[in-house]
């Protein structure tokens, strides 16, 4: 099943190969303002069909890149360190890691709210306490 995430004006379109394996809603200072629900994909899984006027923002010196449409302003996708690979959703480190550790892998996240007619009953959304964790 192919899904397409599209910003409001259609200048950004991202093809997703399948429903995400994980979806998260974060309450950090950035994500809580965007209202995004993030579906996660590995590098190379998403196909960028159109990225006209895309802009990027980072509040972390480039560590996490937030992409949005420069025309309509929709938060479209993100490119960041794969925090979930070494931290639990409550911000505690997973076994074998210490607080302050940085992941070595990257992860892509798409704002699932941009997928028309998404069957939300098929997507388990986990709440992430990013406000207290990072």
N, C-alpha and C positions, 0 to 999 in steps of 0.2 A: 504494500500500500504506500503510495507516494503522497506526501503532504507538502503544501507550499505555504510558507510564512510570507506575508506581504505587508509592508507598511501601509498606512492609510491612503497615500497618494499613488502607490504602486511603483515608486522609484527603486525600492529594494524588494527583491524576491529571492527567497532561499528555499531550495528543494530539500526536503528531509526524506530519507529512505524508509523510515518506519516511525511508529510512535516511539517516543524516547523510553529508554530503559529506566530512567529516573527523572522525576520532576521535583523541583524545589521552589518554595516561596520563602524568600529571605527578608528579614526585617532590619537589615543594616541601613545606615543612613542614606545610601544610594538606592538600593532595590526597593525599599519601602515607598520611596517617592515615585518610582516608575510604575509600580503596581504589576510588574512582570511576574509571570510564572515561568521558570526556566526549565527547558527540556535539554538534557545533556547528550552530547555526541562526541565521538572521538575525532581527532583531526583527520580530515579527508572524507568523512562520511557525508557532510553537507555539500550541496552544490549551489554555488552562487549564480543565479540566473540573471540577476540585474542588481547593480549597486550604484545607481546614478546619484551623485551628490552625497554619498555617505560621509559621515563625520565620525570622529572618535574622541572619547573623553577618558581620562584616567585620573583617579584621585590617589593613585599609588605609585607615582613615578614610572608608569608604564607597565607595572607588574600585571595589572588587570586592565584590559581594554574594553570599554563599553562603546558599542557601535550604534549609531542612530541615523535616521534619515535627515539630511540637511535641509530637506524641503518641508516635510510635514512634522518632523520632530519625534516620530515614533522610535522607541527603544527597540532595536531589532535583534541584536545578538551580542554575545560577549566572548572574549578570548582571555583566558586566565590560567594561572597555575591550577593544577587539579587538586584543590584543597581537600576534596572528599577522599582522596587517596590516602591521606595521612591523618585527617581529623574527623572525629565524629560530628554529627549535626549539632551537638551541644557545645562544640568548640574544644572539647578535650582531645588530646592526641590519642591516636590508635596505638595498640600494643607495638612496641619497638620504636616509637617516636617520642620526642621530648617537646615540651612547649617551645615555640619559636622556630621549629623545623620548617624548612621550605620544601615543597614538592619539586620533583625534577620533571614531571610530566605536565603537559598542558591539556586543557579541556575547552570545548566550545559549548556554549549554551545559547539556545534560541528562545525568544519570547513566544511561548505557546499561545498567548492571547492574540497573536497575529495570524493564526491559522483559522481560516473560515471553516465553520461547520465541524470543528473538532469535537469528537465524542468524549467529553470530559469524564464520562463514567468509566472509560477505559484507561484513565491516567490517574495513578496514585500520586498525590502531591504531598510532599513532606515539608513541614515547617522547619526552617533553619534559623537559629538564633545568632545571626551575624552581628547584631548590635552589641551583644555581650562578648562575642568571640573574636571579632576582628574589627 
